[in-house]
Amino acid sequence: MRWNRAISAFLALSSTVSVAGATASAPREVLPFIADDYPRALAEARARKLPIFVEAWAPW
Amino acid sequence: MKAFVFTDKALARRTGQFVWLAIDTEKAVNAPFLTKFPVQVWPSFYVLDASSETVALRWVGGATVPQLQKILDDGQAAVGGRGRASEQVLARADRLYGEGKNKEAAEAYREALANAPRAWPRYARTVESLLFALQASHESEACATTAREAFTRLRRTASAANVAASGLGCALELPAENPRRADLVASLEEDARRVLVDKDVPMAADDRSSVFISLFDARGDAKDEEGKKRVASAWASFLEGEAARAKSPEARAVFDSHRLSAYLDLQEPERAIPMLEASERDLPDDYNPPARLAAAYKAMKRYDDALAASDRALVKAYGPRKLLILQTRADIYAAKGDSAAARRTLEGALQTAESLPAGQRSEGAIAAIKKKLEATP
């Protein structure tokens, strides 16, 4: 579908590149993201009584 | 978002308000999360109520920093159950949307809009979510009509691009016999052009880029080859300008995907080679630059170079994306006239697709590979 073409392309653009490929010049994220560990985030959120903000992304 | 939004210092004050979780949907370790919260669009953002493990809010696609601030405010309100009636309805719509119940979510978003005060600060976000829910429910006419109506109010905001692009995409989906099709396509194409002319309105580069894509498709729908070329050329120039302003290789490479699409649409794939070579050099662990090089070389009929690039991509690739790289590889073999290698590659892709864990496994992807295999001699 045309929409899908647009959506998939803009999503690809919105996405990011491998963190492993980061260089010293890259600006750093200011938020303390937990990477790829939902159980840890859930436990922490319950203990601190906070909601979880999730960024679901792909490296493409 | 990682390169342009999550680096903004204005977000630092939010640190203690949420637990922040990044999920790479390609990693098998995240399959259980994806089973619980299926991701349909990348990137997707969720605010989860940790006590009940339910989605309080979902946002799909990119966002500017001010948009993200609003999403965070709304997410907090939705979890806390605060707000007036329209906010309560909005929270219900967001929950339904987060559960992938797009049809029900669209109804609830409409109800929230109908009950909202005149200058409702959540109007833009609600409209954008409604448009996506309508598109996902294949309600193309309602989607296009909603976009048309909302554009007048949102044309000077960061939402203008998404509203125009999604509305135009929906209008183009309408069947030819729909009596409103021509009018909706024409007016939404005009709206989309206005977005591109209005350079003062702050909006994410990816949103502006999506407008070019919709306009290109609209010219294709009109069978206007010259118009298509004009749009693709302007799109490529825009992306090149954005890439030139990028402050790091990561930020520059964010534009590679769209630039490759624009160059392919212009039938000038060779223009992609220098940028992709630079990205492969600067980001040696990233499989995307060689994967894209394979596609560019294939379009140039440089099949051996395409296969070599595909080799380099496959060494680094993981997760469901590997399937796309393998399918491109099969296409390269087929174009080269090596059907046996194309078949072998597709058989490998099928095996990989079937071995993905629940949450990453896609029946649609498996069916597509099988169909391709059947068509390969």
Contacts between the chains, C-beta under 8 A, distances in Angstrom:
chain1	res1	chain2	res2	distance
A	1	B	169	7.7
A	1	B	173	6.2
A	2	B	169	5.2
A	2	B	172	4.9
A	2	B	173	6.6
A	2	B	214	7.4
A	2	B	217	4.3
A	2	B	221	7.8
A	3	B	135	5.7
A	3	B	166	6.9
A	3	B	169	3.5
A	3	B	170	6.5
A	3	B	172	7.8
A	3	B	173	6.4
A	5	B	213	6.5
A	5	B	217	6.9
A	6	B	165	6.0
A	6	B	166	7.9
A	6	B	169	5.4
A	6	B	210	5.1
A	6	B	213	4.3
A	6	B	214	5.4
A	6	B	217	7.1
A	7	B	41	6.4
A	7	B	61	7.5
A	7	B	169	7.8
A	7	B	210	7.6
A	9	B	209	7.4
A	9	B	210	7.1
A	9	B	213	5.6
A	9	B	257	6.7
A	9	B	258	5.8
A	9	B	261	5.5
A	10	B	61	6.6
A	10	B	62	7.2
A	10	B	165	8.0
A	10	B	206	4.8
A	10	B	207	7.1
A	10	B	209	6.0
A	10	B	210	3.9
A	10	B	213	7.1
A	10	B	258	7.6
A	11	B	41	6.1
A	11	B	42	4.5
A	11	B	43	6.7
A	11	B	61	6.5
A	11	B	206	8.0
A	12	B	42	7.7
A	12	B	257	3.9
A	12	B	258	7.1
A	13	B	62	7.7
A	13	B	205	7.4
A	13	B	206	4.1
A	13	B	209	5.8
A	13	B	254	6.2
A	13	B	255	6.6
A	13	B	257	5.7
A	13	B	258	4.9
A	14	B	1	6.1
A	14	B	42	7.3
A	14	B	43	5.5
A	14	B	61	6.2
A	14	B	62	3.8
A	14	B	204	7.5
A	14	B	206	4.7
A	15	B	1	8.0
A	15	B	42	5.9
A	15	B	43	6.2
A	15	B	254	7.6
A	15	B	257	7.9
A	16	B	1	6.8
A	16	B	2	3.9
A	16	B	3	5.8
A	16	B	250	7.1
A	16	B	254	6.7
A	17	B	3	7.7
A	17	B	250	5.0
A	17	B	253	5.2
A	17	B	254	7.1
A	17	B	283	5.6
A	17	B	286	5.1
A	17	B	288	6.7
A	18	B	283	6.4
A	18	B	285	5.1
A	18	B	286	4.1
A	18	B	287	7.7
A	18	B	288	7.9
A	20	B	285	3.9
A	20	B	286	7.6
A	21	B	249	7.9
A	21	B	250	7.2
A	21	B	282	7.5
A	21	B	283	3.5
A	21	B	284	6.3
A	21	B	285	4.5
A	21	B	286	4.5
A	22	B	250	6.4
A	23	B	248	6.6
A	23	B	249	6.1
A	23	B	250	7.4
A	23	B	282	7.1
A	25	B	247	7.4
A	25	B	248	4.9
A	25	B	249	7.7
A	26	B	3	7.5
A	26	B	248	4.4
A	26	B	249	7.6
A	26	B	250	4.9
A	26	B	251	7.5
A	27	B	3	7.4
A	27	B	7	3.9
A	27	B	247	6.9
A	27	B	248	6.7
A	27	B	251	7.8
A	28	B	7	6.3
A	29	B	2	6.4
A	29	B	6	4.3
A	29	B	7	5.8
A	30	B	6	6.8
A	30	B	7	6.4
A	30	B	8	6.8
A	30	B	9	5.8
A	30	B	11	5.3
A	30	B	12	4.7
A	30	B	15	7.6
A	31	B	6	5.8
A	31	B	11	5.9
A	31	B	12	7.7
A	31	B	14	6.8
A	31	B	15	6.1
A	31	B	20	4.9
A	32	B	15	6.2
A	32	B	20	5.7
A	33	B	6	7.6
A	33	B	20	4.5
A	33	B	21	6.6
A	33	B	22	4.3
A	34	B	19	7.0
A	34	B	20	6.5
A	34	B	21	5.1
A	34	B	22	7.1
A	35	B	22	5.2
A	35	B	24	7.5
A	36	B	22	7.1
A	36	B	23	6.3
A	36	B	24	5.8
A	36	B	27	5.7
A	36	B	29	5.6
A	36	B	30	5.7
A	37	B	21	7.5
A	38	B	21	6.5
A	38	B	23	7.1
A	38	B	30	7.2
A	38	B	32	7.2
A	38	B	33	4.4
A	41	B	19	5.1
A	41	B	20	7.8
A	41	B	21	4.0
A	42	B	50	5.9
A	42	B	53	7.1
A	44	B	19	4.9
A	45	B	18	7.9
A	45	B	19	4.2
A	45	B	48	7.7
A	45	B	50	3.5
A	46	B	50	5.1
A	46	B	51	6.8
A	48	B	19	6.8
A	49	B	50	8.0
A	50	B	16	8.0
A	50	B	17	6.9
A	50	B	18	5.7
A	50	B	19	5.3
A	50	B	50	6.9
A	51	B	18	5.6
A	51	B	19	7.6
A	51	B	47	5.3
A	51	B	48	6.2
A	51	B	49	6.1
A	51	B	50	6.3
A	51	B	56	6.6
A	51	B	75	6.2
A	51	B	76	6.6
A	51	B	79	4.5
A	52	B	18	6.5
A	52	B	19	4.9
A	52	B	20	7.8
A	52	B	21	5.6
A	52	B	46	7.7
A	52	B	47	7.2
A	52	B	48	4.2
A	52	B	50	5.5
A	53	B	18	4.1
A	53	B	19	7.4
A	53	B	20	5.4
A	53	B	21	7.0
A	53	B	45	7.1
A	53	B	46	7.4
A	53	B	47	5.7
A	53	B	48	8.0
A	53	B	72	6.9
A	53	B	75	6.9
A	54	B	21	4.8
A	54	B	22	7.7
A	54	B	23	6.0
A	54	B	37	7.6
A	54	B	45	6.7
A	54	B	46	4.2
A	54	B	47	7.7
A	54	B	48	6.3
A	55	B	1	6.8
A	55	B	6	7.7
A	55	B	20	7.8
A	55	B	21	7.3
A	55	B	22	4.9
A	55	B	23	7.0
A	55	B	43	6.1
A	55	B	45	5.8
A	56	B	23	4.7
A	56	B	25	5.6
A	56	B	37	7.6
A	56	B	39	4.6
A	56	B	42	7.1
A	56	B	43	6.2
A	56	B	44	4.6
A	56	B	45	7.3
A	56	B	46	7.0
A	57	B	1	7.3
A	57	B	2	7.3
A	57	B	22	6.7
A	57	B	23	7.2
A	57	B	24	6.3
A	57	B	25	7.0
A	57	B	42	6.3
A	57	B	43	4.5
A	58	B	24	6.6
A	58	B	25	5.0
A	58	B	26	5.3
A	58	B	42	5.0
A	58	B	43	7.7
A	58	B	319	7.7
A	58	B	321	6.8
A	59	B	24	6.5
A	59	B	26	6.3
A	59	B	286	6.9
A	59	B	287	7.6
A	59	B	288	6.9
A	59	B	321	7.6
A	60	B	26	8.0
A	60	B	42	8.0
A	60	B	257	7.3
A	60	B	288	5.6
A	60	B	291	7.9
A	60	B	321	5.4
